[in-house]
């Protein structure tokens, strides 16, 4: 009797072990940048800011007469950087989130309200007063550092008439175009009885670089609040402007 053969067992395949998991990398904390750290709020400054914030809110409701009060309060917040004590990282952020108007408009209105009375604002208009202040700064050789009384009624603007004769007009008689032309002529003339020495080092450095190019000879320069403001630049002079700005070296104190 034949013996049945037992089926031979096939060698079992070894199951491959799962690949070892790589240890997950913990996210590396980035070093905090100095600009990311807000200074600790000063209680007195914070209280002053809160008081000004109430004034700003109240002035906004008075659409007829609130302009001067509104922007005088805004000027104090900007001048003393009180927005930092309110938790805002920059003046631009504060303006955009609180005032909600274009930054240039707010800065212009705040400067006018700081130096002009409500009656002067109504008489001359914000645009003319802003141009007049820029002209006063050109005469002084730079932005005023303190709140000087500006007698707008006594201000005389040199104007060249249609017949070529030079004359002086009061602020009420002069146009914004007249004032801007007078300011540009004053700055383009260079030294104004020592005005160049009264300019900030940054302004003098920029002026020196621009004056190397004939195409930039009449471009006005102003540095205020650590910001550079240039006058009109012809399109054909953009190459010269790029070269001039690239050569400027500012010594940080």
Secondary structure, 3 states (H helix, E strand, C coil): CCCCCCCCCCCCCCCCCCCCCCCCCCCCCCCCCHHHCCCCCCHHHHHHHHHHHHHHHHHHHCCCCCHHHHHHHHHHHHHCCHHHHHCCCCHHHHHHHHHCCCHHHHHHHHHHHHHCCHHHHHHHCHHHHHHHHHHHHHHHCCCCCCCCCCCHHHCEEEEECCCCCEEEEECCCCCHHHHHHHHHHHHHCCCCCCHHHHCCHHHHHHHHHHCCCHHHCCCCEEEECCEEEECCCCHHHHHHHHHHHHCCCCCCC
